[in-house]
Amino acid sequence: MTLAEKLREEGLKEGLEKGLEKGLEKGKREERITTAIKLLTKKFGPLPEEFKSKISKLDSVTLEIIIDGIFDYESLDDVKKYIG
């Protein structure tokens, strides 16, 4: 195997690994979106579409904060500080 072939193979392997990591992170984020909406709906009833839309645009860290605080919220106003 030539040096060029080795470098190409390493580049492909690295690209596949990064793509897989990115795909897994996207899947985790989508799961957090679903979980946040489900928990908030269970606690407060049907959510306004605008509220769900804003939640679906949040990053993973903010979604995790919302999920972790679900028992502390008394109303959706308590959650609005995270969704802007």
N, CA, C and O atoms as CSV, one atom per row, in Angstrom:
chain,resi,resn,atom,element,x,y,z
A,1,MET,N,N,0.845,-1.169,0.000
A,1,MET,CA,C,0.000,0.000,0.000
A,1,MET,C,C,0.895,1.239,0.000
A,1,MET,O,O,1.861,1.325,0.758
A,2,THR,N,N,0.556,2.188,-0.861
A,2,THR,CA,C,1.363,3.404,-0.950
A,2,THR,C,C,0.998,4.364,0.171
A,2,THR,O,O,-0.019,4.203,0.846
A,3,LEU,N,N,1.846,5.361,0.353
A,3,LEU,CA,C,1.609,6.378,1.372
A,3,LEU,C,C,0.301,7.119,1.092
A,3,LEU,O,O,-0.470,7.400,2.009
A,4,ALA,N,N,0.065,7.428,-0.164
A,4,ALA,CA,C,-1.171,8.128,-0.533
A,4,ALA,C,C,-2.400,7.289,-0.181
A,4,ALA,O,O,-3.397,7.820,0.307
A,5,GLU,N,N,-2.328,5.992,-0.427
A,5,GLU,CA,C,-3.446,5.103,-0.106
A,5,GLU,C,C,-3.663,5.026,1.408
A,5,GLU,O,O,-4.800,5.017,1.878
A,6,LYS,N,N,-2.573,4.970,2.158
A,6,LYS,CA,C,-2.676,4.933,3.619
A,6,LYS,C,C,-3.320,6.215,4.151
A,6,LYS,O,O,-4.195,6.169,5.015
A,7,LEU,N,N,-2.873,7.358,3.624
A,7,LEU,CA,C,-3.428,8.632,4.064
A,7,LEU,C,C,-4.912,8.735,3.706
A,7,LEU,O,O,-5.714,9.216,4.507
A,8,ARG,N,N,-5.272,8.289,2.516
A,8,ARG,CA,C,-6.666,8.315,2.084
A,8,ARG,C,C,-7.516,7.425,3.000
A,8,ARG,O,O,-8.610,7.816,3.409
A,9,GLU,N,N,-7.016,6.245,3.314
A,9,GLU,CA,C,-7.732,5.313,4.180
A,9,GLU,C,C,-7.918,5.901,5.579
A,9,GLU,O,O,-8.996,5.806,6.167
A,10,GLU,N,N,-6.839,6.515,6.107
A,10,GLU,CA,C,-6.937,7.140,7.429
A,10,GLU,C,C,-7.942,8.290,7.417
A,10,GLU,O,O,-8.706,8.467,8.366
A,11,GLY,N,N,-7.933,9.065,6.338
A,11,GLY,CA,C,-8.875,10.178,6.210
A,11,GLY,C,C,-10.309,9.692,6.143
A,11,GLY,O,O,-11.191,10.287,6.763
A,12,LEU,N,N,-10.556,8.635,5.412
A,12,LEU,CA,C,-11.898,8.067,5.326
A,12,LEU,C,C,-12.359,7.539,6.680
A,12,LEU,O,O,-13.501,7.756,7.086
A,13,LYS,N,N,-11.462,6.845,7.369
A,13,LYS,CA,C,-11.793,6.298,8.682
A,13,LYS,C,C,-12.131,7.428,9.656
A,13,LYS,O,O,-13.115,7.343,10.390
A,14,GLU,N,N,-11.321,8.481,9.661
A,14,GLU,CA,C,-11.547,9.613,10.551
A,14,GLU,C,C,-12.874,10.310,10.202
A,14,GLU,O,O,-13.624,10.707,11.094
A,15,GLY,N,N,-13.146,10.451,8.933
A,15,GLY,CA,C,-14.399,11.068,8.499
A,15,GLY,C,C,-15.609,10.254,8.917
A,15,GLY,O,O,-16.613,10.820,9.348
A,16,LEU,N,N,-15.532,8.948,8.798
A,16,LEU,CA,C,-16.624,8.079,9.220
A,16,LEU,C,C,-16.856,8.173,10.725
A,16,LEU,O,O,-18.000,8.215,11.180
A,17,GLU,N,N,-15.778,8.206,11.490
A,17,GLU,CA,C,-15.901,8.306,12.947
A,17,GLU,C,C,-16.563,9.624,13.350
A,17,GLU,O,O,-17.442,9.645,14.212
A,18,LYS,N,N,-16.137,10.727,12.719
A,18,LYS,CA,C,-16.726,12.032,13.036
A,18,LYS,C,C,-18.194,12.061,12.630
A,18,LYS,O,O,-19.023,12.614,13.352
A,19,GLY,N,N,-18.517,11.483,11.504
A,19,GLY,CA,C,-19.906,11.431,11.048
A,19,GLY,C,C,-20.777,10.622,11.995
A,19,GLY,O,O,-21.910,11.003,12.285
A,20,LEU,N,N,-20.251,9.516,12.470
A,20,LEU,CA,C,-20.986,8.677,13.413
A,20,LEU,C,C,-21.230,9.421,14.726
A,20,LEU,O,O,-22.334,9.384,15.270
A,21,GLU,N,N,-20.194,10.099,15.233
A,21,GLU,CA,C,-20.336,10.873,16.464
A,21,GLU,C,C,-21.384,11.963,16.296
A,21,GLU,O,O,-22.210,12.176,17.184
A,22,LYS,N,N,-21.355,12.651,15.167
A,22,LYS,CA,C,-22.311,13.720,14.904
A,22,LYS,C,C,-23.731,13.161,14.827
A,22,LYS,O,O,-24.668,13.771,15.343
A,23,GLY,N,N,-23.888,12.025,14.197
A,23,GLY,CA,C,-25.195,11.388,14.093
A,23,GLY,C,C,-25.729,10.954,15.445
A,23,GLY,O,O,-26.916,11.116,15.728
A,24,LEU,N,N,-24.865,10.408,16.275
A,24,LEU,CA,C,-25.277,9.996,17.626
A,24,LEU,C,C,-25.698,11.193,18.467
A,24,LEU,O,O,-26.686,11.124,19.199
A,25,GLU,N,N,-24.958,12.284,18.367
A,25,GLU,CA,C,-25.293,13.487,19.124
A,25,GLU,C,C,-26.629,14.052,18.649
A,25,GLU,O,O,-27.439,14.495,19.463
A,26,LYS,N,N,-26.860,14.040,17.352
A,26,LYS,CA,C,-28.139,14.519,16.817
A,26,LYS,C,C,-29.283,13.654,17.337
A,26,LYS,O,O,-30.340,14.172,17.697
A,27,GLY,N,N,-29.080,12.355,17.379
A,27,GLY,CA,C,-30.100,11.444,17.899
A,27,GLY,C,C,-30.383,11.693,19.368
A,27,GLY,O,O,-31.539,11.657,19.790
A,28,LYS,N,N,-29.340,11.945,20.156
A,28,LYS,CA,C,-29.521,12.237,21.586
A,28,LYS,C,C,-30.286,13.537,21.774
A,28,LYS,O,O,-31.149,13.634,22.646
A,29,ARG,N,N,-29.971,14.542,20.953
A,29,ARG,CA,C,-30.654,15.828,21.051
A,29,ARG,C,C,-32.133,15.670,20.722
A,29,ARG,O,O,-32.988,16.211,21.423
A,30,GLU,N,N,-32.435,14.938,19.669
A,30,GLU,CA,C,-33.832,14.715,19.296
A,30,GLU,C,C,-34.578,13.956,20.396
A,30,GLU,O,O,-35.754,14.215,20.650
A,31,GLU,N,N,-33.898,13.035,21.032
A,31,GLU,CA,C,-34.501,12.295,22.147
A,31,GLU,C,C,-34.794,13.225,23.326
A,31,GLU,O,O,-35.825,13.095,23.987
A,32,ARG,N,N,-33.881,14.160,23.584
A,32,ARG,CA,C,-34.086,15.128,24.670
A,32,ARG,C,C,-35.256,16.057,24.355
A,32,ARG,O,O,-36.030,16.406,25.246
A,33,ILE,N,N,-35.384,16.456,23.096
A,33,ILE,CA,C,-36.514,17.295,22.687
A,33,ILE,C,C,-37.820,16.570,22.973
A,33,ILE,O,O,-38.732,17.133,23.579
A,34,THR,N,N,-37.906,15.327,22.537
A,34,THR,CA,C,-39.108,14.522,22.750
A,34,THR,C,C,-39.401,14.363,24.237
A,34,THR,O,O,-40.547,14.503,24.666
A,35,THR,N,N,-38.377,14.074,25.016
A,35,THR,CA,C,-38.546,13.882,26.456
A,35,THR,C,C,-39.024,15.170,27.128
A,35,THR,O,O,-39.944,15.137,27.944
A,36,ALA,N,N,-38.410,16.292,26.793
A,36,ALA,CA,C,-38.798,17.569,27.399
A,36,ALA,C,C,-40.258,17.892,27.090
A,36,ALA,O,O,-41.014,18.275,27.983
A,37,ILE,N,N,-40.648,17.739,25.841
A,37,ILE,CA,C,-42.029,18.033,25.450
A,37,ILE,C,C,-42.995,17.078,26.139
A,37,ILE,O,O,-44.053,17.493,26.611
A,38,LYS,N,N,-42.637,15.813,26.197
A,38,LYS,CA,C,-43.507,14.817,26.824
A,38,LYS,C,C,-43.693,15.107,28.317
A,38,LYS,O,O,-44.818,15.068,28.817
A,39,LEU,N,N,-42.609,15.394,29.027
A,39,LEU,CA,C,-42.698,15.664,30.461
A,39,LEU,C,C,-43.468,16.952,30.756
A,39,LEU,O,O,-44.291,16.992,31.670
A,40,LEU,N,N,-43.200,17.993,29.985
A,40,LEU,CA,C,-43.898,19.256,30.191
A,40,LEU,C,C,-45.390,19.112,29.882
A,40,LEU,O,O,-46.228,19.692,30.573
A,41,THR,N,N,-45.715,18.350,28.857
A,41,THR,CA,C,-47.120,18.103,28.513
A,41,THR,C,C,-47.808,17.320,29.616
A,41,THR,O,O,-48.949,17.614,29.973
A,42,LYS,N,N,-47.125,16.335,30.151
A,42,LYS,CA,C,-47.704,15.534,31.222
A,42,LYS,C,C,-47.958,16.385,32.471
A,42,LYS,O,O,-48.955,16.197,33.168
A,43,LYS,N,N,-47.051,17.315,32.741
A,43,LYS,CA,C,-47.177,18.136,33.941
A,43,LYS,C,C,-48.169,19.287,33.765
A,43,LYS,O,O,-48.930,19.587,34.685
A,44,PHE,N,N,-48.171,19.941,32.582
A,44,PHE,CA,C,-48.962,21.155,32.399
A,44,PHE,C,C,-50.086,21.040,31.368
A,44,PHE,O,O,-50.819,22.003,31.140
A,45,GLY,N,N,-50.223,19.884,30.753
A,45,GLY,CA,C,-51.241,19.730,29.713
A,45,GLY,C,C,-50.672,20.117,28.348
A,45,GLY,O,O,-49.478,20.385,28.221
A,46,PRO,N,N,-51.528,20.144,27.338
A,46,PRO,CA,C,-51.052,20.435,25.977
A,46,PRO,C,C,-50.275,21.751,25.902
A,46,PRO,O,O,-50.700,22.771,26.445
A,47,LEU,N,N,-49.147,21.705,25.229
A,47,LEU,CA,C,-48.293,22.881,25.088
A,47,LEU,C,C,-48.657,23.642,23.822
A,47,LEU,O,O,-49.040,23.036,22.821
A,48,PRO,N,N,-48.542,24.964,23.857
A,48,PRO,CA,C,-48.758,25.745,22.637
A,48,PRO,C,C,-47.720,25.340,21.580
A,48,PRO,O,O,-46.580,25.016,21.914
A,49,GLU,N,N,-48.121,25.361,20.317
A,49,GLU,CA,C,-47.207,24.975,19.232
A,49,GLU,C,C,-45.949,25.837,19.219
A,49,GLU,O,O,-44.856,25.337,18.951
A,50,GLU,N,N,-46.096,27.115,19.503
A,50,GLU,CA,C,-44.937,28.011,19.524
A,50,GLU,C,C,-43.934,27.578,20.588
A,50,GLU,O,O,-42.723,27.653,20.377
A,51,PHE,N,N,-44.440,27.130,21.718
A,51,PHE,CA,C,-43.596,26.650,22.817
A,51,PHE,C,C,-42.830,25.404,22.377
A,51,PHE,O,O,-41.625,25.298,22.603
A,52,LYS,N,N,-43.534,24.461,21.746
A,52,LYS,CA,C,-42.867,23.232,21.264
A,52,LYS,C,C,-41.829,23.556,20.195
A,52,LYS,O,O,-40.762,22.944,20.151
A,53,SER,N,N,-42.143,24.510,19.344
A,53,SER,CA,C,-41.212,24.905,18.292
A,53,SER,C,C,-39.926,25.480,18.886
A,53,SER,O,O,-38.827,25.175,18.421
A,54,LYS,N,N,-40.073,26.308,19.911
A,54,LYS,CA,C,-38.885,26.890,20.556
A,54,LYS,C,C,-38.061,25.817,21.262
A,54,LYS,O,O,-36.831,25.855,21.228
A,55,ILE,N,N,-38.726,24.875,21.891
A,55,ILE,CA,C,-38.009,23.786,22.556
A,55,ILE,C,C,-37.209,22.976,21.544
A,55,ILE,O,O,-36.084,22.563,21.824
A,56,SER,N,N,-37.785,22.750,20.374
A,56,SER,CA,C,-37.102,21.936,19.361
A,56,SER,C,C,-35.851,22.606,18.795
A,56,SER,O,O,-35.066,21.962,18.101
A,57,LYS,N,N,-35.663,23.875,19.083
A,57,LYS,CA,C,-34.489,24.607,18.584
A,57,LYS,C,C,-33.384,24.746,19.633
A,57,LYS,O,O,-32.317,25.291,19.350
A,58,LEU,N,N,-33.646,24.253,20.837
A,58,LEU,CA,C,-32.665,24.395,21.920
A,58,LEU,C,C,-31.498,23.429,21.767
A,58,LEU,O,O,-31.616,22.383,21.127
A,59,ASP,N,N,-30.373,23.798,22.366
A,59,ASP,CA,C,-29.208,22.910,22.358
A,59,ASP,C,C,-29.373,21.831,23.425
A,59,ASP,O,O,-30.235,21.932,24.298
A,60,SER,N,N,-28.554,20.820,23.344
A,60,SER,CA,C,-28.645,19.660,24.239
A,60,SER,C,C,-28.487,20.021,25.714
A,60,SER,O,O,-29.170,19.449,26.563
A,61,VAL,N,N,-27.609,20.949,26.025
A,61,VAL,CA,C,-27.364,21.328,27.417
A,61,VAL,C,C,-28.613,21.973,28.012
A,61,VAL,O,O,-29.014,21.635,29.126
A,62,THR,N,N,-29.226,22.891,27.285
A,62,THR,CA,C,-30.436,23.555,27.769
A,62,THR,C,C,-31.585,22.567,27.914
A,62,THR,O,O,-32.354,22.640,28.872
A,63,LEU,N,N,-31.702,21.649,26.967
A,63,LEU,CA,C,-32.743,20.623,27.060
A,63,LEU,C,C,-32.550,19.770,28.307
A,63,LEU,O,O,-33.518,19.432,28.988
A,64,GLU,N,N,-31.325,19.430,28.600
A,64,GLU,CA,C,-31.023,18.619,29.789
A,64,GLU,C,C,-31.372,19.382,31.068
A,64,GLU,O,O,-31.872,18.793,32.026
A,65,ILE,N,N,-31.111,20.677,31.084
A,65,ILE,CA,C,-31.455,21.509,32.243
A,65,ILE,C,C,-32.971,21.525,32.439
A,65,ILE,O,O,-33.454,21.398,33.564
A,66,ILE,N,N,-33.707,21.678,31.364
A,66,ILE,CA,C,-35.178,21.685,31.453
A,66,ILE,C,C,-35.687,20.348,31.983
A,66,ILE,O,O,-36.546,20.308,32.864
A,67,ILE,N,N,-35.161,19.270,31.450
A,67,ILE,CA,C,-35.595,17.933,31.879
A,67,ILE,C,C,-35.270,17.716,33.356
A,67,ILE,O,O,-36.102,17.213,34.111
A,68,ASP,N,N,-34.073,18.092,33.758
A,68,ASP,CA,C,-33.663,17.890,35.150
A,68,ASP,C,C,-34.503,18.704,36.138
A,68,ASP,O,O,-34.675,18.300,37.287
A,69,GLY,N,N,-35.023,19.846,35.694
A,69,GLY,CA,C,-35.776,20.704,36.598
A,69,GLY,C,C,-37.279,20.483,36.585
A,69,GLY,O,O,-38.016,21.249,37.207
A,70,ILE,N,N,-37.743,19.474,35.903
A,70,ILE,CA,C,-39.182,19.277,35.693
A,70,ILE,C,C,-39.980,19.283,36.990
A,70,ILE,O,O,-41.103,19.786,37.003
A,71,PHE,N,N,-39.449,18.747,38.071
A,71,PHE,CA,C,-40.191,18.687,39.333
A,71,PHE,C,C,-40.229,20.026,40.067
A,71,PHE,O,O,-41.030,20.209,40.983
A,72,ASP,N,N,-39.374,20.950,39.671
A,72,ASP,CA,C,-39.306,22.244,40.333
A,72,ASP,C,C,-40.221,23.297,39.703
A,72,ASP,O,O,-40.506,24.313,40.336
A,73,TYR,N,N,-40.682,23.074,38.481
A,73,TYR,CA,C,-41.490,24.069,37.783
A,73,TYR,C,C,-42.924,24.084,38.305
A,73,TYR,O,O,-43.555,23.043,38.486
A,74,GLU,N,N,-43.412,25.293,38.538
A,74,GLU,CA,C,-44.799,25.446,38.968
A,74,GLU,C,C,-45.701,25.836,37.808
A,74,GLU,O,O,-46.913,25.626,37.863
A,75,SER,N,N,-45.118,26.399,36.763
A,75,SER,CA,C,-45.878,26.762,35.573
A,75,SER,C,C,-44.923,26.820,34.380
A,75,SER,O,O,-43.706,26.723,34.537
A,76,LEU,N,N,-45.498,26.979,33.190
A,76,LEU,CA,C,-44.656,27.089,31.997
A,76,LEU,C,C,-43.805,28.355,32.029
A,76,LEU,O,O,-42.780,28.434,31.352
A,77,ASP,N,N,-44.225,29.337,32.805
A,77,ASP,CA,C,-43.426,30.556,32.939
A,77,ASP,C,C,-42.042,30.244,33.511
A,77,ASP,O,O,-41.066,30.920,33.186
A,78,ASP,N,N,-41.961,29.227,34.358
A,78,ASP,CA,C,-40.669,28.828,34.925
A,78,ASP,C,C,-39.739,28.261,33.850
A,78,ASP,O,O,-38.518,28.313,33.994
A,79,VAL,N,N,-40.303,27.735,32.803
A,79,VAL,CA,C,-39.521,27.146,31.717
A,79,VAL,C,C,-39.153,28.190,30.680
A,79,VAL,O,O,-38.140,28.059,29.993
A,80,LYS,N,N,-39.970,29.224,30.565
A,80,LYS,CA,C,-39.754,30.252,29.523
A,80,LYS,C,C,-38.395,30.921,29.632
A,80,LYS,O,O,-37.858,31.385,28.626
A,81,LYS,N,N,-37.834,30.981,30.815
A,81,LYS,CA,C,-36.516,31.619,30.972
A,81,LYS,C,C,-35.432,30.867,30.207
A,81,LYS,O,O,-34.381,31.430,29.900
A,82,TYR,N,N,-35.686,29.589,29.899
A,82,TYR,CA,C,-34.714,28.794,29.155
A,82,TYR,C,C,-34.940,28.836,27.649
A,82,TYR,O,O,-34.021,28.573,26.874
A,83,ILE,N,N,-36.153,29.162,27.236
A,83,ILE,CA,C,-36.429,29.101,25.800
A,83,ILE,C,C,-36.494,30.462,25.144
A,83,ILE,O,O,-36.655,30.553,23.927
A,84,GLY,N,N,-36.373,31.515,25.919
A,84,GLY,CA,C,-36.300,32.866,25.383
A,84,GLY,C,C,-37.556,33.460,24.883
A,84,GLY,O,O,-37.558,34.599,24.418
